[in-house]
Amino acid sequence: MTTEDPETELEVPKSGAPEPKPDARRRRLRKIGGLVAGAAAVGTVLAGLTGYWTTYRTVTKEILAPAKPAPAEAARLSIVALPFANLSGDPSQDYFADGITDNLTTDLSRIANSFVIARNTAFTYKGKNIDAKEIGKELGVRYVLEGSVQREQDRVRVNAQLIDAHSGAHLWADHFDTARADLLQMQDEIVARLANALGFELLKAETQRSALSKNPDATDLAMRCAAVVRTAGGLGKEAEAGYRLCEQAIDADPNNVLALTTLAAKFYLAVLLNRSAPDAQADLQRADELASRALAVDANSSAAHFAKGHVLIDEGRFDDAIAECERALALDPNNATAVGNLGGTYFLLGQYEKAIEFTDKAIRLSPRDPTLFHWYWHKSSDYFGLQQYDQAIKWARRSIAINPNFAQPHGILAAALALTGHEAEARDALERYTALRKFKSIAAAKAALPPPSADPRVRASSDRFYARVIEGLRKAGMPEQ
């Protein structure tokens, strides 16, 4: 017994059974056609459902899946130092090029707020010719540093170039030559010079970026102020424009260490160069406040310790100043400004040979520094203190060649020329000096000298030094009144 409707049941004739009647055959054919059509329709529906389900799953997966984050903008001062190429033709010398890259990576990481790709990742690109823009995308950095090392006979040359990883543009390139006498010392010197130059070039590059920003933040303003002030050597109208940017940065972020330490220079330099009288004490207090605030924010800031050291020099606390500068160097051995400041401190203490030693080291660390004219003036003063007047003349002239509007070396030059019998040249130098300093008499020159130091060492050395300067200016033709 079946449960199917007789009208829809398909009956298959058994073997030997009589043929169905014509009407019955037609009914069966209609049933078979209907079933085939139905099956086709069901197949079409199923196919449609399958396609729909596949599409539904794909679309739903895309909708419900976590959105892929947009590529993050590369951090400011982000850089990778690619392995420097060994151009010596001797693969056994790879270690030297690799050593420079290793040490440079470490030194770059000391730059405040820098992001430096680790050595292990950087060295995966060794020997590969990959576009800097592609590397920048892969590593998420703004800058790529690449270079080469070539050792020939008794000389070593290192070439380096800084590339904008976004545009592929070459921002800076330089070469460094040195003798091959002491490999380790030479490597350290090359790396230190590279790190100094790169720190400044990165700052300049970021300054150019931030200058295009419609809404610069405190970091943008601080980097711009530091770059402008450093380029101007901390003095003059251009530096003043930079200091105004520092003030804006501090208004936006009172804890911005770069802005605090850079602005402090405005006040401690004014005191050091006797430009702030009769407000020297107020300037000194302002410099101390800014340096102390920077240290409170970041006790491990080399720049903050250096600024504090400069304030201590102005306060006459020379041993404390030396300790602060040494702390700055412990945090950043390539802080050429701190090295130069130590030279200036030893000059005040009358230790001229030691002063020259530190000033020479600063010049080696940063031979194209914007403040180079300061260091040359320091050397001329050191040699004048040693009564080596020919050397004093040489370095005073070098300082003037860089910055003719910086008055101090003109005075040393006039005095040294007069003391060595070059009267005509001494008078010319004296004329330029008095035009820049706005005084024309020995009495006025004495009045412009820094007040006597409470430190007996400094007082004794200063008395001897300035007595000879005054003697030289008198011989050059400066009147008493």
C-alpha positions in Angstrom: 0.0 0.0 0.0 1.3 3.4 -0.9 0.6 6.8 0.3 1.2 8.6 -3.0 -1.6 10.1 -5.0 -2.6 7.8 -7.9 -2.5 10.8 -10.3 1.2 11.4 -9.5 2.5 7.9 -9.0 4.9 6.7 -11.6 4.2 3.1 -12.5 6.9 1.2 -14.3 5.4 -1.8 -16.3 6.8 -5.1 -15.2 8.4 -7.3 -17.8 5.8 -9.1 -19.8 3.0 -6.8 -18.6 0.6 -5.5 -21.2 1.3 -2.1 -22.8 -0.7 0.8 -21.2 -3.4 2.4 -23.1 -2.6 5.6 -25.1 -4.3 7.9 -22.6 -2.4 6.3 -19.7 0.9 6.8 -21.6 0.2 10.5 -22.2 -0.5 10.9 -18.5 2.8 9.3 -17.6 4.8 11.5 -20.1 3.2 14.6 -18.6 4.2 13.4 -15.1 7.8 12.7 -16.3 8.0 16.2 -18.0 6.6 17.9 -14.9 9.1 16.1 -12.7 12.0 17.0 -15.0 10.9 20.6 -15.2 10.5 20.7 -11.4 13.9 19.2 -10.9 15.4 21.8 -13.3 13.6 24.6 -11.4 14.8 23.3 -8.1 18.4 23.1 -9.5 18.1 26.7 -10.7 16.8 27.8 -7.3 19.6 25.9 -5.5 22.2 27.3 -7.8 20.8 30.8 -7.2 20.8 30.1 -3.4 24.4 28.8 -3.6 25.5 32.0 -5.4 23.5 34.2 -3.1 25.0 32.4 0.0 28.5 32.7 -1.4 28.0 36.4 -2.1 26.4 36.9 1.3 29.2 35.2 3.2 31.8 37.3 1.3 30.1 40.6 1.8 29.3 39.7 5.5 32.9 38.7 6.1 34.1 42.0 4.7 31.6 44.0 6.7 32.1 42.2 10.0 35.8 41.7 9.7 37.9 44.2 11.7 38.8 47.2 9.5 42.4 47.3 8.5 44.1 50.3 10.1 45.4 52.9 7.8 49.2 52.9 7.6 50.4 55.0 10.5 52.3 58.1 9.7 56.0 57.6 10.3 57.2 59.1 13.6 59.2 62.3 13.6 62.9 61.7 13.5 62.4 58.1 12.5 65.3 56.6 10.6 67.0 53.4 9.5 70.8 53.3 9.1 71.4 50.8 6.3 74.6 48.7 6.4 77.4 50.8 4.9 78.9 49.3 1.8 82.5 48.2 1.9 84.2 49.6 -1.2 87.7 48.4 -0.4 87.4 45.4 -2.7 88.3 43.1 0.2 85.3 41.3 1.8 87.4 40.7 5.0 87.0 44.4 5.6 83.2 44.2 6.0 83.6 44.2 9.7 84.8 47.8 9.7 81.9 49.1 7.6 79.5 47.0 9.8 81.1 48.4 12.9 80.5 52.0 11.8 76.8 51.2 11.0 76.4 49.5 14.4 77.8 52.4 16.4 76.0 55.0 14.3 72.7 53.2 15.0 73.4 53.4 18.7 74.4 57.0 18.6 71.4 58.1 16.6 69.1 56.5 19.2 70.5 59.1 21.7 68.9 61.9 19.7 65.9 63.1 21.8 62.5 61.7 20.5 64.2 59.7 17.7 63.0 56.4 16.5 65.8 54.2 15.1 65.3 50.8 13.5 67.3 48.1 15.3 70.5 46.8 13.9 69.1 43.2 13.3 66.4 44.5 11.0 68.5 47.0 9.2 71.1 44.4 8.3 68.5 42.3 6.5 68.9 44.8 3.7 72.7 44.3 3.4 73.8 43.9 -0.1 70.3 44.4 -1.5 69.5 47.1 -4.0 66.1 48.3 -2.7 64.5 51.7 -3.3 64.6 54.0 -0.2 60.9 54.7 -0.6 60.1 51.0 -0.5 62.2 50.6 2.6 60.5 53.6 4.2 57.1 51.9 3.6 58.2 48.6 4.9 59.8 50.0 8.1 57.5 53.0 8.7 60.4 55.5 8.8 60.7 59.0 7.4 64.5 58.9 6.7 67.0 56.4 5.3 70.7 56.8 5.9 73.0 54.9 3.5 76.7 55.2 2.9 80.0 53.5 2.1 83.4 53.0 3.6 86.6 52.9 1.5 90.0 52.2 3.1 93.1 52.9 1.0 96.6 52.8 2.2 96.8 55.1 5.3 93.4 56.9 4.7 89.8 56.0 5.3 86.9 57.8 3.6 83.3 57.5 4.7 80.5 58.7 2.4 77.0 59.2 3.8 73.7 60.5 2.5 70.3 61.1 4.1 67.3 60.3 2.0 63.6 61.3 2.5 61.8 58.0 2.5 58.6 59.6 1.4 59.8 61.4 -1.7 63.1 59.7 -2.3 64.9 63.1 -2.4 68.4 63.4 -1.1 68.4 65.8 1.8 72.1 65.8 2.7 75.4 64.2 1.7 78.9 64.5 3.0 82.2 62.6 3.3 84.6 62.2 6.2 88.3 61.6 5.7 90.7 60.5 8.4 94.0 58.8 9.0 94.1 55.1 9.5 96.6 55.1 12.4 94.3 53.9 15.1 91.3 52.0 13.7 89.1 52.1 16.8 89.8 55.7 17.6 89.3 56.6 14.0 86.0 54.7 13.8 84.7 56.4 17.0 85.7 59.8 15.5 83.9 59.1 12.2 80.8 57.9 14.0 80.7 60.9 16.3 81.0 63.3 13.5 78.4 61.5 11.5 76.0 61.5 14.5 76.5 65.2 15.1 75.9 66.1 11.5 72.9 63.8 11.2 71.3 65.1 14.3 71.4 68.6 12.9 70.3 67.5 9.4 67.3 65.6 10.8 66.3 68.6 12.8 66.5 70.8 9.7 64.5 68.3 7.7 61.8 68.1 10.3 61.8 71.9 10.5 61.1 72.1 6.8 58.2 69.7 7.2 56.7 71.5 10.2 57.1 74.9 8.5 54.5 73.6 5.9 52.0 72.6 8.7 49.0 74.8 8.9 48.6 74.0 12.6 52.0 73.4 14.0 52.1 71.8 17.4 54.6 72.3 20.2 57.0 69.8 18.8 56.9 71.4 15.4 57.6 74.8 16.9 60.4 73.5 19.2 62.2 71.9 16.3 61.9 75.0 14.2 63.2 77.2 17.0 66.1 74.9 17.7 67.1 74.7 14.1 66.9 78.5 13.6 68.8 79.3 16.8 71.6 76.8 16.1 72.0 77.9 12.5 72.3 81.5 13.7 74.9 80.5 16.3 72.6 81.7 19.1 73.1 85.4 18.3 71.6 88.1 16.2 68.2 88.9 14.7 67.8 85.5 13.1 68.3 83.8 16.5 65.8 86.2 18.1 63.2 85.0 15.6 64.0 81.4 16.7 63.7 82.3 20.3 60.2 83.6 19.7 59.3 80.2 18.2 60.6 78.6 21.4 58.3 80.8 23.5 55.3 79.8 21.4 56.3 76.1 21.8 56.4 76.5 25.6 53.1 78.3 25.6 51.6 75.3 23.8 53.5 72.7 26.0 55.3 74.0 29.1 57.2 70.7 29.4 58.8 70.7 26.0 62.5 70.1 26.9 63.8 71.1 23.5 62.1 74.5 23.6 63.1 75.0 27.3 66.8 74.3 26.8 67.0 76.3 23.5 65.3 79.3 25.0 67.7 79.2 28.0 70.6 79.9 25.6 69.1 83.3 24.9 69.7 84.4 28.5 72.9 82.6 29.5 74.6 83.7 26.3 73.6 87.3 27.0 75.2 87.1 30.5 78.3 85.3 29.2 78.9 87.9 26.5 78.0 90.9 28.8 75.0 91.8 26.7 72.4 91.9 29.4 73.8 94.5 31.8 72.2 96.0 33.9 69.7 93.1 33.8 72.3 90.3 34.0 70.8 88.9 37.3 67.3 88.8 35.8 68.6 87.0 32.7 70.6 84.6 34.8 67.5 83.7 36.9 65.5 83.2 33.7 68.1 80.9 32.2 68.3 78.9 35.5 64.5 78.6 35.6 64.3 77.2 32.1 67.2 74.8 32.6 65.8 73.5 35.9 62.3 73.0 34.4 63.9 71.0 31.6 65.7 68.8 34.1 62.6 68.3 36.1 60.8 67.0 33.0 63.7 64.8 31.8 66.6 64.2 34.2 68.4 62.2 31.5 68.4 65.0 28.9 71.9 65.8 27.8 70.8 69.2 26.5 69.2 70.0 29.9 72.4 69.2 31.8 74.4 71.3 29.3 72.1 74.3 29.8 72.4 73.9 33.5 76.2 73.8 33.2 76.2 77.0 31.2 74.1 78.7 33.9 76.6 77.5 36.6 79.4 79.0 34.6 77.6 82.4 34.6 77.1 82.0 38.3 80.8 81.4 38.8 80.3 77.8 40.1 82.9 76.3 37.9 83.4 72.9 39.5 79.7 72.3 39.4 79.6 73.5 35.8 82.2 71.0 34.8 80.3 68.2 36.6 77.1 69.1 34.7 78.9 69.2 31.3 80.5 65.9 32.1 77.0 64.5 32.9 75.7 65.8 29.6 78.6 64.0 27.8 77.9 60.8 29.7 74.4 60.9 28.4 75.4 61.9 24.9 79.2 61.5 24.1 78.6 63.3 20.8 77.3 66.5 22.4 79.9 68.7 20.7 78.4 71.8 22.3 79.0 70.4 25.8 82.6 69.5 24.8 83.1 73.0 23.6 81.6 74.4 26.8 84.1 72.4 28.9 86.9 74.1 26.8 85.4 77.5 27.7 85.2 76.6 31.4 88.9 75.6 31.5 89.8 78.8 29.8 88.1 80.8 32.6 90.1 78.7 35.1 93.3 79.6 33.3 94.0 76.0 32.2 94.6 77.0 28.6 96.2 73.8 27.3 93.3 71.8 28.6 90.9 74.3 27.1 92.5 73.9 23.7 92.2 70.1 24.1 88.5 70.2 24.6 87.9 72.9 22.0 89.8 70.9 19.4 87.7 67.9 20.3 84.5 69.9 19.8 85.8 71.0 16.4 86.6 67.4 15.4 83.1 66.3 16.5 81.4 69.0 14.5 83.7 70.6 11.9 80.9 72.4 10.2 79.0 73.5 13.2 77.1 76.8 13.0 78.8 77.9 16.2 82.3 77.2 14.9 83.2 80.9 15.0 82.7 80.7 18.8 85.1 77.8 19.1 87.7 79.5 16.9 87.4 82.6 19.2 87.9 80.3 22.2 91.1 79.0 20.7 92.4 82.4 19.9 91.7 83.4 23.5 93.5 80.3 24.8 96.6 81.0 22.7 96.5 84.6 23.8 96.4 83.4 27.4 99.5 81.3 26.6 101.1 84.4 25.0 101.4 82.5 21.7 100.2 85.5 19.8 100.8 84.2 16.3 98.4 81.4 17.0 96.0 83.8 18.6 96.0 85.9 15.4 95.5 82.8 13.2 92.4 81.6 15.1 90.9 85.1 15.6 91.1 85.6 11.8 89.4 82.2 11.2 86.6 83.2 13.6 86.1 86.6 11.9 86.1 84.9 8.4 83.1 82.9 9.5 81.2 85.7 11.3 82.7 89.2 10.7 80.0 90.7 13.0 81.1 88.9 16.1 83.0 91.5 18.0 85.1 89.5 20.5 87.8 88.0 18.1 88.4 91.5 16.6 89.5 92.6 20.1 91.8 89.7 20.5 93.2 90.2 17.0 93.9 93.9 17.6 95.6 93.2 20.9 97.7 90.3 19.5 98.8 92.2 16.4 99.8 95.2 18.5 101.8 93.1 20.9 103.7 91.5 18.0 104.6 94.8 16.4 102.0 94.8 13.5 100.8 98.4 14.3 99.0 99.2 11.0 97.1 95.9 11.0 96.4 96.3 14.7 94.8 99.8 14.1 92.6 98.4 11.4 91.4 95.5 13.6 90.8 98.0 16.5 88.7 100.2 14.3 86.4 97.2 13.4 86.3 96.1 17.0 85.2 99.5 18.4 82.6 99.9 15.7 81.1 96.6 16.8 81.4 97.1 20.5 80.2 100.8 20.5 83.0 102.0 22.8 86.3 103.7 21.9 88.3 104.1 25.1 90.4 102.1 27.5 88.1 103.2 30.3 85.0 102.0 28.5 86.7 98.7 27.7 87.6 98.1 31.3 84.0 99.0 32.3 82.7 96.3 29.9 84.8 93.5 31.5 82.9 90.9 33.5 82.8 91.5 37.2 85.5 89.9 39.3 84.8 86.2 40.0 84.4 84.9 43.6 86.6 82.0 42.6 90.2 82.9 43.3 91.5 80.7 40.4 89.3 82.5 37.9 90.0 86.0 39.4 93.8 85.5 39.1 93.7 84.1 35.5 91.2 86.8 34.4 93.3 89.6 35.8 96.4 88.4 34.0 94.5 87.8 30.7 92.6 91.1 30.6 95.7 93.1 31.6 97.4 91.9 28.5 94.4 92.5 26.3 94.1 96.1 27.6 97.9 96.5 27.0 97.4 95.3 23.5 94.4 97.6 22.8 96.4 100.6 24.2 99.3 99.8 21.8 96.9 99.4 18.9 95.8 103.1 19.5 92.8 103.0 21.8 92.8 106.2 23.9 92.5 106.2 27.7 89.3 108.2 27.8 
